[in-house]
Amino acid sequence: MRALIALIISAAIAIPVLASPHGDGSHMLKGLNRHLNLTEEQQTQVQAIFEAKKPRMEALREQMKALKEETDSEIKAILTPEQVKQFEAMQEKRREKFEKMKERHQSRME
């Protein structure tokens, strides 16, 4: 049971990353450029790669989101009402922690 909960929590952590709104990959390009000092040509090539992969990434994001919702429903179905409240509180705490982490990351990227 603990392994299942750990798996769900791990997946739950990944979902916001995958489900967050995405633009053109410019934030990732900035990070790569900052660490790798890409040439203009490399930046253009990396941007093209991001754009080419974007439809597949969006489709995967939707699949992961649906899988998480399905998994959460199945877990809640076997929990007591009190455990459901605790489970939802855990998820909310994780979301808040993730948002803070995301804000710190975005501020470093700017």
N, C-alpha and C positions, 0 to 999 in steps of 0.2 A: 504494500500500500504506500509506503514512504517513497519507493522508487517511482510509482505512478504520480504521486503528488509532485515530486521533484521534476519529473518530465513535464508535467503540465505547467508548472511554474516557469521552467526554462522556456517552454514554447510561448508562454504568456509574455515573457520578457522580450522575446524576439518579435512578436506580433506588432507592437507599436512601431517598432523600427520599420517593419515592412509595410505597415498600414499608414504610416505618416505621409502627409502630402509631399509629393516630389515634384521638382521642377525639371530643369534641364541637366542636372548633374553638376552645375557650376560650383556648388559647395564642395563636392568631392574633388573636382578639378583644382579648386583653390588649395585644398589640403595636399593633394599630390604635388602641385607646383611648389608649395611652401617647403615640402620635405625633399623633393627631388630636383628642384630648380629646372623644370621642363623648358625646352626651347619652344618658340612659337609654333613650330611645325608639330612638335610632340603634343602641345596643348590642343591643337586643332584635331589631331588624330585621336587623342583620348576623348575629346568631346564627341567626335563622330561615333566612337565605340559606345559611349553612354547613350547616345540617341538611338543607335541601332538596337540596343538591348532593352530600351525602355518599355516597349510593348510586352515583351516576355516577363519583365520584372513586375509590371503592373498586374498581369494575369496571375503570376505566382503570389503576389500580395493578396489578391482577392481569394485565391484558393486557401492560403494560410489563414486568412481572417475567417472564412467559412469553417475551416477545420477547427479553429479555436472555439468558435461559437458552438459547434456541434459537441466538441469535447467537454466544454464547460457545462452544457446542458446534461450530458450523460453523467458527469460527476455530481452535479447538483441533485440528480434524480436518486442517487444512492445515499446522499447525506441527510442528516436530521435537519430540521428547521434551524436549530442553533448553529450547526456546522455550516449551513448555507450562508448564514449571516457572517460567520467568521471567514468563510471562503471569499465572500464578496468584499469584506473589509481588507483581506490580504491583497486582493486584486487592486483595490483602490489605493492602498498604500504603495504598491508596486508602481501603479500608474503615476502617482505623485512623485515618487523617487525618479522614475524615468524622465518625467518632464523637467525636473531640476537638472538632471544629468544632460538632457538635450539642450537646455538653455545654456549651460556652461560650455558645452561643445560648440554651440553656434557662436557664442561670444568669442571663443578662441579662434574661430575660423574667419572672423571679420577683421 
